Amino acid sequence: MHDTEWLKILASALLGMLAGFVADPIRAAFARNLELYRMRRAIALDLLNVITCQAVVKHGVATAYQFWQWEMFPSFTFYWQRNMEYFYSDITLHTVRMHIQAVQLLQSSVQSGRKTVADGEAKLDELMKPLKKALLEKKPRGWQMLKTRIFAKLP
C-alpha cells in the first residue's frame, strides 16, 4: 500500500511535467498569434482613420494643416514601444513598420516646414498604397489558403 502511494505521486509528477512541456509552447504560440492579430487590426484601424481624414481634407471639411498636426498612427506607436520584436518577426508588420515610419518622417518634415503641404500630400498618397495592400486586402484563409498553395505548385 505504501509503495503504491509513491508510484501515484511519481506518475502524477511525470504527467504534470509532460503536460507542461507540451502545453506551454502551444499556449505561448497561441498568445503570440492572438497579439499579432490584435496589432494588425489596431494598426489597420489607424490606417482607415488616415484614409478617412485624407478624404475629409480633400472635400474641404478640414484644413490640410489640421491633418498634418494630428497623430496619424497612435496604435502603431503604442505597439512599437510595447512589442517591438513582433515587428521584426512578422513579415506583414515588418513591411507596415517601414512605411508607417516613412509617413511619420514625412509628417515631421511637413510640420517643421521642410516640405510643403502639397508635397506632403503627394508623397503620402504614394506611401499609403503599400500600407493599404498589406493591411486592408483580404487574404485567403484556411482551406482557401491551403488550396492556393497546393494548386500554385502544380504545372
TORPA-4810 file (N, C-alpha, C, O; in nm, 3 decimals):
<nodes>
NODE_1_0.083_-0.119_0.000_0.000_0.000_0.000_0.087_0.124_0.000_0.059_0.221_-0.071_M
NODE_2_0.193_0.121_0.080_0.281_0.236_0.091_0.356_0.260_-0.040_0.378_0.375_-0.078_H
NODE_3_0.395_0.152_-0.110_0.468_0.166_-0.236_0.381_0.222_-0.347_0.430_0.291_-0.436_D
NODE_4_0.253_0.194_-0.342_0.164_0.244_-0.449_0.143_0.395_-0.437_0.120_0.461_-0.538_T
NODE_5_0.151_0.449_-0.317_0.138_0.594_-0.300_0.252_0.667_-0.371_0.229_0.768_-0.438_E
NODE_6_0.374_0.615_-0.358_0.488_0.676_-0.424_0.477_0.665_-0.576_0.516_0.756_-0.649_W
NODE_7_0.423_0.555_-0.622_0.404_0.538_-0.766_0.301_0.638_-0.819_0.317_0.693_-0.928_L
NODE_8_0.197_0.661_-0.743_0.096_0.760_-0.783_0.156_0.900_-0.788_0.133_0.976_-0.882_K
NODE_9_0.234_0.933_-0.686_0.299_1.064_-0.681_0.396_1.081_-0.798_0.398_1.185_-0.863_I
NODE_10_0.475_0.978_-0.823_0.571_0.983_-0.932_0.500_0.993_-1.068_0.542_1.070_-1.155_L
NODE_11_0.393_0.917_-1.085_0.319_0.921_-1.211_0.255_1.058_-1.233_0.260_1.112_-1.344_A
NODE_12_0.195_1.114_-1.129_0.131_1.245_-1.146_0.235_1.354_-1.169_0.208_1.448_-1.245_S
NODE_13_0.351_1.345_-1.108_0.457_1.444_-1.130_0.509_1.434_-1.274_0.530_1.536_-1.339_A
NODE_14_0.529_1.313_-1.322_0.576_1.296_-1.459_0.472_1.345_-1.561_0.507_1.409_-1.660_L
NODE_15_0.347_1.315_-1.536_0.241_1.362_-1.625_0.228_1.514_-1.622_0.203_1.577_-1.725_L
NODE_16_0.246_1.572_-1.506_0.242_1.717_-1.494_0.356_1.783_-1.570_0.336_1.883_-1.638_G
NODE_17_0.476_1.726_-1.558_0.590_1.779_-1.633_0.569_1.765_-1.783_0.598_1.857_-1.859_M
NODE_18_0.519_1.651_-1.824_0.494_1.627_-1.966_0.389_1.725_-2.020_0.405_1.780_-2.129_L
NODE_19_0.284_1.745_-1.943_0.180_1.840_-1.985_0.238_1.982_-1.994_0.203_2.057_-2.084_A
NODE_20_0.324_2.018_-1.901_0.388_2.149_-1.904_0.479_2.166_-2.025_0.480_2.272_-2.088_G
NODE_21_0.554_2.062_-2.057_0.643_2.070_-2.173_0.566_2.080_-2.305_0.612_2.145_-2.399_F
NODE_22_0.450_2.017_-2.311_0.372_2.019_-2.435_0.279_2.140_-2.440_0.271_2.208_-2.542_V
NODE_23_0.211_2.169_-2.330_0.108_2.272_-2.331_0.165_2.414_-2.331_0.107_2.503_-2.393_A
NODE_24_0.276_2.436_-2.264_0.327_2.572_-2.255_0.370_2.629_-2.391_0.334_2.744_-2.420_D
NODE_25_0.443_2.557_-2.475_0.474_2.612_-2.607_0.350_2.637_-2.693_0.345_2.733_-2.770_P
NODE_26_0.251_2.551_-2.680_0.127_2.570_-2.756_0.056_2.696_-2.707_0.007_2.775_-2.788_I
NODE_27_0.050_2.714_-2.576_-0.013_2.834_-2.520_0.061_2.959_-2.562_-0.002_3.059_-2.596_R
NODE_28_0.195_2.955_-2.560_0.275_3.072_-2.598_0.254_3.107_-2.746_0.243_3.224_-2.782_A
NODE_29_0.248_3.006_-2.832_0.225_3.031_-2.975_0.085_3.089_-2.998_0.068_3.179_-3.079_A
NODE_30_-0.012_3.036_-2.927_-0.149_3.088_-2.940_-0.157_3.233_-2.893_-0.220_3.316_-2.959_F
NODE_31_-0.092_3.265_-2.780_-0.094_3.402_-2.727_-0.022_3.497_-2.823_-0.066_3.611_-2.842_A
NODE_32_0.088_3.453_-2.883_0.162_3.537_-2.979_0.077_3.564_-3.102_0.070_3.678_-3.149_R
NODE_33_0.012_3.462_-3.155_-0.073_3.481_-3.273_-0.191_3.574_-3.243_-0.229_3.655_-3.327_N
NODE_34_-0.247_3.562_-3.125_-0.356_3.649_-3.085_-0.309_3.794_-3.075_-0.380_3.885_-3.117_L
NODE_35_-0.190_3.816_-3.019_-0.134_3.950_-3.008_-0.103_4.008_-3.146_-0.127_4.126_-3.170_E
NODE_36_-0.049_3.926_-3.235_-0.023_3.973_-3.373_-0.153_4.013_-3.441_-0.158_4.114_-3.512_L
NODE_37_-0.258_3.936_-3.422_-0.388_3.968_-3.480_-0.439_4.103_-3.427_-0.487_4.186_-3.503_Y
NODE_38_-0.428_4.122_-3.296_-0.472_4.249_-3.235_-0.391_4.367_-3.288_-0.446_4.473_-3.316_R
NODE_39_-0.260_4.347_-3.303_-0.174_4.453_-3.352_-0.211_4.491_-3.496_-0.228_4.609_-3.528_M
NODE_40_-0.224_4.390_-3.582_-0.260_4.418_-3.721_-0.393_4.490_-3.731_-0.409_4.583_-3.810_R
NODE_41_-0.488_4.446_-3.650_-0.621_4.506_-3.655_-0.620_4.651_-3.607_-0.683_4.737_-3.669_R
NODE_42_-0.550_4.678_-3.499_-0.544_4.815_-3.446_-0.472_4.908_-3.544_-0.515_5.021_-3.566_A
NODE_43_-0.364_4.860_-3.603_-0.291_4.943_-3.699_-0.374_4.962_-3.826_-0.368_5.069_-3.887_I
NODE_44_-0.452_4.862_-3.866_-0.541_4.877_-3.981_-0.648_4.983_-3.953_-0.685_5.059_-4.042_A
NODE_45_-0.696_4.990_-3.830_-0.793_5.095_-3.794_-0.728_5.233_-3.799_-0.791_5.330_-3.841_L
NODE_46_-0.602_5.242_-3.757_-0.529_5.369_-3.772_-0.520_5.408_-3.919_-0.539_5.524_-3.955_D
NODE_47_-0.490_5.310_-4.003_-0.480_5.337_-4.146_-0.613_5.385_-4.202_-0.617_5.477_-4.284_L
NODE_48_-0.722_5.322_-4.160_-0.854_5.367_-4.205_-0.884_5.509_-4.159_-0.947_5.586_-4.231_L
NODE_49_-0.840_5.544_-4.039_-0.857_5.681_-3.990_-0.780_5.781_-4.077_-0.830_5.889_-4.107_N
NODE_50_-0.659_5.745_-4.116_-0.580_5.833_-4.202_-0.648_5.850_-4.337_-0.656_5.962_-4.390_V
NODE_51_-0.697_5.740_-4.395_-0.766_5.746_-4.524_-0.891_5.833_-4.512_-0.920_5.913_-4.602_I
NODE_52_-0.965_5.818_-4.404_-1.085_5.899_-4.382_-1.049_6.047_-4.369_-1.115_6.133_-4.428_T
NODE_53_-0.945_6.076_-4.294_-0.903_6.216_-4.278_-0.854_6.276_-4.409_-0.875_6.394_-4.435_C
NODE_54_-0.787_6.195_-4.491_-0.746_6.244_-4.623_-0.869_6.284_-4.705_-0.868_6.387_-4.772_Q
NODE_55_-0.973_6.202_-4.700_-1.096_6.233_-4.773_-1.162_6.359_-4.718_-1.214_6.440_-4.795_A
NODE_56_-1.160_6.376_-4.587_-1.219_6.495_-4.524_-1.146_6.620_-4.570_-1.209_6.722_-4.597_V
NODE_57_-1.013_6.613_-4.580_-0.934_6.729_-4.625_-0.961_6.757_-4.773_-0.974_6.873_-4.813_V
NODE_58_-0.970_6.651_-4.855_-0.994_6.670_-4.998_-1.131_6.732_-5.024_-1.148_6.804_-5.123_K
NODE_59_-1.228_6.706_-4.937_-1.362_6.763_-4.954_-1.376_6.899_-4.886_-1.483_6.959_-4.890_H
NODE_60_-1.270_6.947_-4.824_-1.270_7.081_-4.768_-1.334_7.095_-4.631_-1.358_7.207_-4.586_G
NODE_61_-1.363_6.984_-4.564_-1.424_6.991_-4.431_-1.321_7.035_-4.327_-1.355_7.108_-4.233_V
NODE_62_-1.198_6.991_-4.343_-1.090_7.030_-4.253_-0.973_7.080_-4.337_-0.967_7.055_-4.457_A
NODE_63_-0.882_7.151_-4.274_-0.767_7.203_-4.348_-0.655_7.100_-4.347_-0.647_7.014_-4.260_T
NODE_64_-0.568_7.112_-4.445_-0.453_7.022_-4.454_-0.360_7.043_-4.335_-0.295_6.950_-4.288_A
NODE_65_-0.354_7.168_-4.286_-0.270_7.196_-4.170_-0.315_7.114_-4.049_-0.233_7.057_-3.977_Y
NODE_66_-0.447_7.108_-4.027_-0.500_7.029_-3.916_-0.466_6.881_-3.934_-0.434_6.812_-3.838_Q
NODE_67_-0.474_6.834_-4.057_-0.444_6.694_-4.086_-0.300_6.660_-4.048_-0.274_6.555_-3.988_F
NODE_68_-0.206_6.747_-4.082_-0.065_6.717_-4.056_-0.027_6.734_-3.909_0.077_6.684_-3.867_W
NODE_69_-0.110_6.803_-3.830_-0.082_6.819_-3.687_-0.131_6.700_-3.604_-0.089_6.683_-3.490_Q
NODE_70_-0.218_6.621_-3.659_-0.282_6.510_-3.590_-0.188_6.389_-3.585_-0.116_6.363_-3.682_W
NODE_71_-0.186_6.316_-3.474_-0.105_6.194_-3.465_-0.173_6.085_-3.548_-0.285_6.044_-3.518_E
NODE_72_-0.105_6.040_-3.651_-0.169_5.953_-3.750_-0.180_5.807_-3.707_-0.280_5.743_-3.736_M
NODE_73_-0.081_5.755_-3.638_-0.078_5.612_-3.606_-0.053_5.589_-3.457_0.054_5.541_-3.419_F
NODE_74_-0.150_5.623_-3.371_-0.127_5.604_-3.228_-0.114_5.456_-3.188_-0.037_5.424_-3.098_P
NODE_75_-0.189_5.368_-3.253_-0.179_5.225_-3.220_-0.042_5.170_-3.257_0.017_5.092_-3.183_S
NODE_76_0.008_5.213_-3.372_0.142_5.170_-3.412_0.244_5.214_-3.309_0.330_5.135_-3.269_F
NODE_77_0.237_5.339_-3.266_0.332_5.391_-3.168_0.323_5.312_-3.038_0.426_5.278_-2.978_T
NODE_78_0.202_5.281_-2.994_0.182_5.203_-2.872_0.245_5.065_-2.885_0.322_5.023_-2.798_F
NODE_79_0.214_4.995_-2.993_0.266_4.858_-3.010_0.415_4.859_-3.041_0.485_4.765_-3.005_Y
NODE_80_0.465_4.962_-3.108_0.607_4.970_-3.136_0.686_4.982_-3.006_0.792_4.920_-2.991_W
NODE_81_0.635_5.060_-2.911_0.704_5.075_-2.783_0.688_4.951_-2.696_0.777_4.919_-2.616_Q
NODE_82_0.577_4.881_-2.711_0.546_4.768_-2.623_0.599_4.634_-2.677_0.652_4.554_-2.601_R
NODE_83_0.585_4.610_-2.808_0.618_4.480_-2.867_0.704_4.497_-2.992_0.667_4.449_-3.100_N
NODE_84_0.814_4.563_-2.980_0.898_4.592_-3.095_0.943_4.465_-3.167_0.955_4.465_-3.290_M
NODE_85_0.969_4.359_-3.093_1.021_4.236_-3.154_0.922_4.173_-3.251_0.963_4.104_-3.344_E
NODE_86_0.793_4.195_-3.232_0.693_4.139_-3.324_0.704_4.202_-3.463_0.675_4.136_-3.563_Y
NODE_87_0.745_4.328_-3.470_0.757_4.394_-3.598_0.873_4.338_-3.681_0.875_4.352_-3.803_F
NODE_88_0.968_4.275_-3.615_1.080_4.215_-3.687_1.056_4.067_-3.718_1.122_4.012_-3.805_Y
NODE_89_0.963_4.004_-3.649_0.941_3.860_-3.669_0.823_3.831_-3.762_0.809_3.717_-3.808_S
NODE_90_0.739_3.928_-3.791_0.623_3.908_-3.877_0.642_3.989_-4.005_0.663_4.110_-3.999_D
NODE_91_0.636_3.924_-4.121_0.666_3.991_-4.248_0.568_4.103_-4.278_0.608_4.208_-4.330_I
NODE_92_0.440_4.084_-4.247_0.342_4.189_-4.273_0.371_4.311_-4.186_0.372_4.424_-4.235_T
NODE_93_0.394_4.289_-4.058_0.422_4.401_-3.968_0.556_4.467_-3.999_0.573_4.587_-3.977_L
NODE_94_0.651_4.391_-4.051_0.780_4.449_-4.088_0.762_4.548_-4.204_0.818_4.657_-4.202_H
NODE_95_0.685_4.508_-4.302_0.655_4.596_-4.415_0.578_4.720_-4.369_0.609_4.832_-4.409_T
NODE_96_0.480_4.697_-4.285_0.398_4.807_-4.233_0.484_4.904_-4.153_0.468_5.026_-4.166_V
NODE_97_0.573_4.853_-4.072_0.660_4.938_-3.990_0.741_5.033_-4.076_0.749_5.152_-4.046_R
NODE_98_0.801_4.982_-4.181_0.885_5.068_-4.265_0.804_5.182_-4.328_0.851_5.295_-4.334_M
NODE_99_0.684_5.151_-4.374_0.602_5.253_-4.439_0.544_5.353_-4.339_0.537_5.473_-4.367_H
NODE_100_0.502_5.303_-4.224_0.447_5.395_-4.123_0.556_5.488_-4.072_0.531_5.607_-4.052_I
NODE_101_0.675_5.437_-4.052_0.784_5.525_-4.008_0.820_5.626_-4.116_0.860_5.738_-4.084_Q
NODE_102_0.807_5.589_-4.243_0.828_5.685_-4.351_0.720_5.793_-4.348_0.748_5.911_-4.371_A
NODE_103_0.596_5.753_-4.319_0.486_5.850_-4.307_0.511_5.944_-4.188_0.489_6.064_-4.199_V
NODE_104_0.557_5.889_-4.077_0.586_5.973_-3.960_0.700_6.070_-3.988_0.697_6.184_-3.941_Q
NODE_105_0.801_6.026_-4.062_0.910_6.115_-4.101_0.859_6.225_-4.194_0.899_6.341_-4.182_L
NODE_106_0.772_6.187_-4.287_0.711_6.285_-4.376_0.629_6.387_-4.297_0.633_6.507_-4.324_L
NODE_107_0.555_6.337_-4.198_0.474_6.426_-4.115_0.561_6.526_-4.040_0.527_6.644_-4.032_Q
NODE_108_0.673_6.481_-3.986_0.761_6.575_-3.914_0.824_6.675_-4.011_0.850_6.789_-3.974_S
NODE_109_0.850_6.632_-4.136_0.904_6.724_-4.236_0.803_6.832_-4.271_0.840_6.949_-4.288_S
NODE_110_0.677_6.795_-4.283_0.573_6.894_-4.315_0.551_6.987_-4.195_0.535_7.107_-4.213_V
NODE_111_0.550_6.931_-4.074_0.530_7.013_-3.956_0.644_7.113_-3.935_0.621_7.225_-3.890_Q
NODE_112_0.766_7.073_-3.968_0.880_7.163_-3.949_0.898_7.262_-4.064_0.976_7.356_-4.054_S
NODE_113_0.825_7.240_-4.174_0.834_7.331_-4.286_0.936_7.292_-4.391_0.956_7.366_-4.488_G
NODE_114_1.003_7.177_-4.375_1.100_7.133_-4.474_1.032_7.086_-4.603_1.093_7.087_-4.710_R
NODE_115_0.906_7.045_-4.593_0.825_7.008_-4.710_0.696_7.088_-4.705_0.646_7.122_-4.598_K
NODE_116_0.644_7.118_-4.823_0.517_7.189_-4.828_0.403_7.090_-4.806_0.422_6.969_-4.817_T
NODE_117_0.286_7.143_-4.775_0.170_7.057_-4.753_0.135_6.981_-4.880_0.100_6.863_-4.875_V
NODE_118_0.144_7.048_-4.996_0.113_6.983_-5.124_0.211_6.869_-5.154_0.170_6.762_-5.198_A
NODE_119_0.340_6.892_-5.129_0.438_6.785_-5.147_0.411_6.669_-5.051_0.423_6.552_-5.087_D
NODE_120_0.374_6.704_-4.929_0.343_6.602_-4.829_0.224_6.516_-4.869_0.226_6.395_-4.851_G
NODE_121_0.120_6.580_-4.923_0.002_6.504_-4.964_0.034_6.410_-5.080_-0.013_6.297_-5.082_E
NODE_122_0.114_6.456_-5.176_0.152_6.372_-5.289_0.235_6.252_-5.242_0.211_6.139_-5.285_A
NODE_123_0.331_6.277_-5.156_0.416_6.170_-5.105_0.335_6.075_-5.015_0.360_5.955_-5.016_K
NODE_124_0.240_6.128_-4.939_0.157_6.044_-4.853_0.074_5.947_-4.935_0.061_5.830_-4.898_L
NODE_125_0.017_5.993_-5.045_-0.059_5.903_-5.131_0.029_5.788_-5.181_-0.015_5.673_-5.189_D
NODE_126_0.152_5.819_-5.214_0.246_5.718_-5.262_0.280_5.618_-5.151_0.289_5.498_-5.177_E
NODE_127_0.300_5.667_-5.029_0.334_5.580_-4.916_0.216_5.496_-4.867_0.236_5.389_-4.810_L
NODE_128_0.094_5.543_-4.890_-0.023_5.472_-4.839_-0.059_5.349_-4.923_-0.123_5.257_-4.872_M
NODE_129_-0.020_5.345_-5.049_-0.056_5.232_-5.136_-0.009_5.098_-5.081_-0.090_5.005_-5.071_K
NODE_130_0.120_5.083_-5.044_0.162_4.953_-4.988_0.097_4.921_-4.853_0.072_4.805_-4.821_P
NODE_131_0.068_5.026_-4.774_0.002_5.002_-4.646_-0.139_4.948_-4.668_-0.181_4.855_-4.599_L
NODE_132_-0.210_5.005_-4.763_-0.345_4.956_-4.794_-0.339_4.811_-4.839_-0.422_4.729_-4.800_K
NODE_133_-0.239_4.779_-4.921_-0.227_4.642_-4.971_-0.195_4.545_-4.856_-0.253_4.437_-4.849_K
NODE_134_-0.103_4.584_-4.768_-0.060_4.495_-4.661_-0.168_4.474_-4.555_-0.182_4.364_-4.501_A
NODE_135_-0.244_4.579_-4.525_-0.337_4.571_-4.411_-0.483_4.552_-4.449_-0.559_4.491_-4.373_L
NODE_136_-0.524_4.602_-4.563_-0.667_4.603_-4.594_-0.711_4.500_-4.697_-0.830_4.471_-4.708_L
NODE_137_-0.617_4.443_-4.773_-0.656_4.342_-4.870_-0.694_4.214_-4.799_-0.631_4.174_-4.701_E
NODE_138_-0.797_4.151_-4.849_-0.842_4.026_-4.790_-0.749_3.914_-4.836_-0.728_3.896_-4.956_K
NODE_139_-0.695_3.840_-4.743_-0.605_3.731_-4.774_-0.680_3.599_-4.759_-0.766_3.586_-4.672_K
NODE_140_-0.647_3.501_-4.842_-0.714_3.371_-4.827_-0.677_3.306_-4.694_-0.563_3.316_-4.649_P
NODE_141_-0.773_3.241_-4.633_-0.751_3.176_-4.504_-0.801_3.033_-4.509_-0.884_2.998_-4.593_R
NODE_142_-0.749_2.952_-4.420_-0.797_2.816_-4.404_-0.785_2.734_-4.531_-0.677_2.722_-4.589_G
NODE_143_-0.897_2.677_-4.574_-0.899_2.589_-4.689_-0.858_2.664_-4.815_-0.788_2.608_-4.899_W
NODE_144_-0.900_2.789_-4.830_-0.865_2.867_-4.949_-0.713_2.886_-4.957_-0.656_2.875_-5.066_Q
NODE_145_-0.647_2.913_-4.845_-0.503_2.931_-4.843_-0.433_2.800_-4.879_-0.338_2.799_-4.957_M
NODE_146_-0.480_2.690_-4.822_-0.422_2.560_-4.850_-0.439_2.524_-4.997_-0.346_2.477_-5.062_L
NODE_147_-0.558_2.547_-5.050_-0.586_2.518_-5.190_-0.497_2.603_-5.282_-0.447_2.554_-5.383_K
NODE_148_-0.479_2.729_-5.246_-0.394_2.819_-5.326_-0.250_2.769_-5.326_-0.185_2.769_-5.430_T
NODE_149_-0.201_2.728_-5.210_-0.062_2.681_-5.202_-0.043_2.549_-5.277_0.059_2.531_-5.343_R
NODE_150_-0.139_2.459_-5.269_-0.126_2.330_-5.336_-0.131_2.347_-5.486_-0.045_2.297_-5.558_I
NODE_151_-0.232_2.418_-5.535_-0.252_2.429_-5.680_-0.156_2.527_-5.745_-0.139_2.525_-5.867_F
NODE_152_-0.093_2.614_-5.666_0.005_2.707_-5.723_0.130_2.632_-5.767_0.201_2.677_-5.857_A
NODE_153_0.158_2.517_-5.705_0.279_2.440_-5.737_0.256_2.343_-5.852_0.352_2.289_-5.906_K
NODE_154_0.132_2.319_-5.889_0.105_2.227_-5.999_0.131_2.296_-6.133_0.108_2.417_-6.147_L
NODE_155_0.179_2.219_-6.233_0.206_2.283_-6.363_0.081_2.319_-6.437_0.087_2.373_-6.547_P
</nodes>
